Amino acid sequence: MMIDARKHVAAFVTIGQSPRDDMVDEIVSIIDRDGFSLPPGAFVQYGALDLVDEAGVADLFPRRGANDCWSQGSNGSDCESL
Protein backbone atom coordinates (compact mmCIF):
# COMPACT_ATOMS: atom_id res chain seq x y z
CA MET A 1 0.00 0.00 0.00
CA MET A 2 1.43 3.37 -1.02
CA ILE A 3 1.06 6.13 1.55
CA ASP A 4 0.97 9.77 0.49
CA ALA A 5 3.06 11.43 3.21
CA ARG A 6 1.61 14.84 2.33
CA LYS A 7 -1.78 13.68 3.65
CA HIS A 8 -0.54 12.43 7.04
CA VAL A 9 0.64 14.47 10.00
CA ALA A 10 1.40 11.66 12.46
CA ALA A 11 2.61 8.07 12.46
CA PHE A 12 2.03 5.55 15.24
CA VAL A 13 4.49 2.68 15.57
CA THR A 14 3.97 -0.41 17.73
CA ILE A 15 6.37 -3.20 18.66
CA GLY A 16 3.68 -5.67 17.55
CA GLN A 17 1.33 -5.61 14.59
CA SER A 18 -0.84 -2.81 13.29
CA PRO A 19 -3.48 -1.57 13.23
CA ARG A 20 -3.81 -0.97 16.97
CA ASP A 21 -6.93 1.17 16.93
CA ASP A 22 -7.40 0.58 20.66
CA MET A 23 -4.16 2.45 21.40
CA VAL A 24 -4.37 5.02 18.63
CA ASP A 25 -7.94 6.03 19.49
CA GLU A 26 -6.86 6.70 23.08
CA ILE A 27 -3.78 8.69 22.01
CA VAL A 28 -5.80 10.75 19.51
CA SER A 29 -8.40 11.54 22.21
CA ILE A 30 -5.60 12.79 24.49
CA ILE A 31 -4.15 14.91 21.68
CA ASP A 32 -7.60 16.33 20.91
CA ARG A 33 -8.25 17.01 24.60
CA ASP A 34 -5.00 18.97 24.86
CA GLY A 35 -6.13 21.41 22.18
CA PHE A 36 -4.69 19.83 19.08
CA SER A 37 -6.74 18.16 16.42
CA LEU A 38 -5.94 15.18 14.22
CA PRO A 39 -8.62 14.77 11.60
CA PRO A 40 -9.60 11.23 10.63
CA GLY A 41 -7.06 9.83 8.20
CA ALA A 42 -4.35 12.30 9.24
CA PHE A 43 -2.22 9.51 10.66
CA VAL A 44 -0.88 6.14 9.63
CA GLN A 45 -0.02 3.05 11.72
CA TYR A 46 3.00 0.76 11.41
CA GLY A 47 3.96 -2.35 13.35
CA ALA A 48 7.39 -3.91 13.71
CA LEU A 49 5.78 -7.33 13.14
CA ASP A 50 3.38 -6.37 10.33
CA LEU A 51 5.04 -8.68 7.80
CA VAL A 52 5.45 -11.59 10.22
CA ASP A 53 2.86 -14.40 10.18
CA GLU A 54 1.58 -16.20 13.30
CA ALA A 55 4.24 -18.93 13.05
CA GLY A 56 6.95 -16.29 12.78
CA VAL A 57 5.61 -14.45 15.81
CA ALA A 58 5.58 -17.73 17.79
CA ASP A 59 9.28 -18.16 16.94
CA LEU A 60 9.97 -14.81 18.57
CA PHE A 61 8.62 -15.77 22.00
CA PRO A 62 11.35 -15.27 24.61
CA ARG A 63 13.25 -18.04 26.28
CA ARG A 64 12.52 -18.60 29.97
CA GLY A 65 14.11 -15.84 32.05
CA ALA A 66 14.80 -13.55 29.08
CA ASN A 67 13.66 -9.94 29.03
CA ASP A 68 10.66 -9.50 26.79
CA CYS A 69 8.13 -7.03 25.45
CA TRP A 70 4.42 -7.70 25.16
CA SER A 71 2.12 -6.48 22.45
CA GLN A 72 -1.10 -7.45 20.73
CA GLY A 73 -1.37 -8.96 17.25
CA SER A 74 -3.59 -7.46 14.59
CA ASN A 75 -6.01 -10.34 15.21
CA GLY A 76 -6.18 -9.53 18.95
CA SER A 77 -3.87 -12.35 20.07
CA ASP A 78 -1.01 -11.78 22.51
CA CYS A 79 2.50 -11.39 21.06
CA GLU A 80 5.76 -11.43 22.97
CA SER A 81 9.17 -10.67 21.54
CA LEU A 82 12.73 -10.27 22.72
SULTA-V228817 format. One record per pair of residues at least 24 apart in sequence whose ideal C-beta (glycine too) atoms are under 7 Angstrom apart, sorted by the first residue. I is the first residue (numbers start at 1). J is the second residue. D is the distance in whole Angstrom. If there is no record, write none. Layout:
i->I j->J d->D
i->I j->J d->D
//
This chain:
i->3 j->44 d->6
i->8 j->42 d->6
i->8 j->43 d->6
i->8 j->44 d->5
i->9 j->38 d->7
i->9 j->42 d->5
i->9 j->43 d->7
i->10 j->38 d->6
i->10 j->42 d->7
i->10 j->43 d->4
i->11 j->43 d->6
i->11 j->44 d->5
i->11 j->46 d->6
i->12 j->43 d->6
i->12 j->45 d->5
i->13 j->46 d->5
i->14 j->47 d->5
i->14 j->48 d->7
i->14 j->71 d->6
i->15 j->48 d->5
i->15 j->69 d->5
i->15 j->71 d->5
i->15 j->81 d->7
i->16 j->47 d->6
i->16 j->49 d->5
i->16 j->71 d->3
i->16 j->72 d->6
i->16 j->73 d->6
i->16 j->79 d->5
i->17 j->47 d->4
i->17 j->49 d->5
i->17 j->50 d->6
i->17 j->73 d->5
i->17 j->74 d->4
i->17 j->79 d->7
i->18 j->45 d->4
i->18 j->46 d->6
i->18 j->47 d->4
i->18 j->50 d->6
i->18 j->74 d->7
i->19 j->45 d->5
i->19 j->74 d->7
i->20 j->45 d->6
i->20 j->72 d->7
i->49 j->79 d->6
//
